[in-house]
Amino acid sequence: MPTSTVTSKGQTTIPKEIREHLHLKPGDRVEFVMDEDGRVMVLAATVDVAELAGMLKPPAKPVTLEEMAQAVRKRGGRR
């Protein structure tokens, strides 16, 4: 299990194995998330836009800009 030492300023170095696993590069940001059990997770907060490709399903059928505008008008700002 990779470990790291905390300095008197509260700083630490993320072990190489963890940096590689999270694909972290200099300048990237990380998030620290605490769960209900008191465990802390380190997550990469910087996401390359290219990694987002393919996350959304394509629309069931292609729509035109006019059809989109019509749908927005029909909804009329209701939530």
N, C-alpha and C positions, 0 to 999 in steps of 0.2 A: 504494500500500500504506500503510495507516494506521500511524503510528509514535507512540511516546511516550517521554518522558525519565524516567529513574529518578533520584529525589532521593537525597541523602546518607543518608536514613533508609530507603532501599529502597522508597519509595512511588512509584507512578506513576498516571496517569489513563488509564483505558481510553477510547480514542477513541470519539467519538459514533457513528460508523458501526458499530463493533463492538458497543457497548452496544445499539444498535437491533437489530442482527442477532440478538443473544442475548436480546433482550427483557428486558434488565436494568433494574431500577428501584433507587432508593436503598434500601439495606438488604439487597439480594440478595447471595448468596454466589457465589463462583466457585471452580472447582477448576483446578489446574494439573496436567496429565498429561504425563509424559515417555514417548516411545516408544523403541523399541530403537535408532533412528537418531539419537537425541539431540534430536529436535524436541520442542517443548513446545506443548501444546494448551491453550486456555483454554475451559472448559466452564461453563455456567450450572449451579450446584449447587442452586439454588432452583427447584422446580417447582410451579406452581400445580396444585392438586388437579384442577381442571376439565380440565387437559390430559391427565389420566390416563384420562378417560372413553373407553370403547371399546377400550382396549388388550387386554382379555381377551376371548376368544371366549365366547359364551354356552354353557352346558352342552349336551351333545348332547340331553338331555331333562331337563326340570325334575325335581328331586327334593325330597322332603319332608324336614323336619328329622329325622323318625324314620329315614328311609332313610340320611341322612348319619350319624346316630348308630350305626346298624346297621353301616355300612361301617367306621366307626372301631373299633367293638368287634371286628368280624371280623378286621381287620388286627392288632389287639392290640398296637400300639406297635412292631411290627417295622420295621426300617429296612433 
